[in-house]
Amino acid sequence: MNSIDEAKVRGYLQYQMHYDPYECGAILHNIRDLARIAGHELDHRFAHAGLGAGPEARVAAGIVDLALGGGGCETSRYAINQEIGHWLRTTPPTGAIA
C-alpha cells in the first residue's frame, strides 16, 4: 500500500467531500477491501481499474482517481455519494487513523 496515495485519498475525502475523519476511516476501509478484491493496492493502478473490477470497485476507483488528480471518471458525483452513504451505514466507524 502506498501511504502517500492513501493520504491523498484521505485528504480528498476530508477537505473536498467534507467527511468527518472517523467517516473517512470507514470509507478507506471499504476502498482498501475493494482494491484488494480487484487484485490491486490502494494506488494509481487501482485508480484506473474502472468497471472491470466490479460496480462497487468502480466507485472506489473513481474516488481514488479524483483524489490523485486524475481527469475524473465515468462515475457521477451522485453515484459516489450514494455508495459512500451505503458504506457509512454498513461499516462501523473506525479511528481517525485507520
C-alpha positions as CSV (number, residue, x, y, z in Angstrom):
1,M,0.0,0.0,0.0
2,N,1.3,3.4,-0.9
3,S,0.9,5.6,2.1
4,I,1.2,8.8,0.1
5,D,-1.7,7.9,-2.2
6,E,-3.7,6.8,0.8
7,A,-3.1,10.2,2.5
8,K,-4.2,12.0,-0.7
9,V,-7.4,10.0,-0.7
10,R,-8.0,10.7,3.0
11,G,-7.3,14.4,2.4
12,Y,-9.7,14.5,-0.6
13,L,-12.4,12.9,1.4
14,Q,-11.9,15.3,4.3
15,Y,-11.3,18.6,2.5
16,Q,-13.1,18.2,-0.9
17,M,-16.0,16.0,0.0
18,H,-16.3,17.3,3.7
19,Y,-16.4,13.9,5.5
20,D,-15.6,13.6,9.2
21,P,-12.2,11.9,9.9
22,Y,-13.9,9.0,11.6
23,E,-16.1,8.6,8.5
24,C,-13.0,8.7,6.3
25,G,-11.6,5.7,8.2
26,A,-14.7,3.7,7.4
27,I,-14.6,4.8,3.8
28,L,-10.9,4.0,3.4
29,H,-11.5,0.6,4.9
30,N,-14.1,-0.2,2.2
31,I,-11.9,1.2,-0.6
32,R,-8.9,-0.9,0.6
33,D,-11.1,-4.0,0.7
34,L,-12.4,-3.4,-2.8
35,A,-8.9,-2.7,-4.1
36,R,-7.7,-6.0,-2.6
37,I,-10.6,-7.9,-4.1
38,A,-9.7,-6.4,-7.5
39,G,-6.1,-7.5,-7.1
40,H,-4.6,-4.1,-6.5
41,E,-3.3,-1.9,-3.7
42,L,-4.6,1.5,-3.0
43,D,-2.5,3.3,-5.5
44,H,-2.6,4.8,-9.1
45,R,-3.1,1.3,-10.7
46,F,-6.4,0.8,-8.8
47,A,-7.5,4.3,-9.9
48,H,-7.7,3.0,-13.5
49,A,-9.4,-0.3,-12.7
50,G,-12.8,1.0,-13.7
51,L,-15.8,-1.3,-14.2
52,G,-13.5,-4.3,-14.8
53,A,-13.2,-4.5,-11.0
54,G,-17.0,-4.5,-10.4
55,P,-19.6,-1.9,-9.8
56,E,-18.7,-1.0,-6.2
57,A,-15.0,-1.0,-7.1
58,R,-15.7,1.3,-10.0
59,V,-16.9,3.9,-7.5
60,A,-13.9,3.3,-5.2
61,A,-11.5,3.6,-8.2
62,G,-13.2,6.8,-9.2
63,I,-12.7,8.3,-5.8
64,V,-9.0,7.3,-5.9
65,D,-8.7,8.7,-9.4
66,L,-10.2,12.1,-8.3
67,A,-8.0,12.2,-5.2
68,L,-4.8,11.5,-7.1
69,G,-5.5,14.4,-9.5
70,G,-6.9,12.3,-12.4
71,G,-9.2,13.8,-15.0
72,G,-12.2,12.3,-13.4
73,C,-14.1,9.2,-14.0
74,E,-17.3,7.9,-15.7
75,T,-19.0,7.7,-12.2
76,S,-21.2,10.6,-11.3
77,R,-20.8,12.5,-8.1
78,Y,-24.3,11.4,-7.2
79,A,-23.4,7.7,-7.5
80,I,-20.2,8.3,-5.5
81,N,-22.2,10.0,-2.7
82,Q,-24.8,7.2,-2.7
83,E,-22.2,4.5,-2.4
84,I,-20.3,6.3,0.3
85,G,-23.6,6.6,2.2
86,H,-24.1,2.9,1.9
87,W,-20.6,2.2,3.2
88,L,-21.2,4.5,6.1
89,R,-24.4,2.8,7.0
90,T,-23.0,-0.7,6.8
91,T,-19.5,-0.1,8.3
92,P,-18.9,0.8,11.9
93,P,-16.8,4.0,12.4
94,T,-13.1,3.4,12.8
95,G,-10.5,5.6,14.3
96,A,-9.4,8.8,12.7
97,I,-6.2,7.0,11.6
98,A,-7.3,3.6,10.2
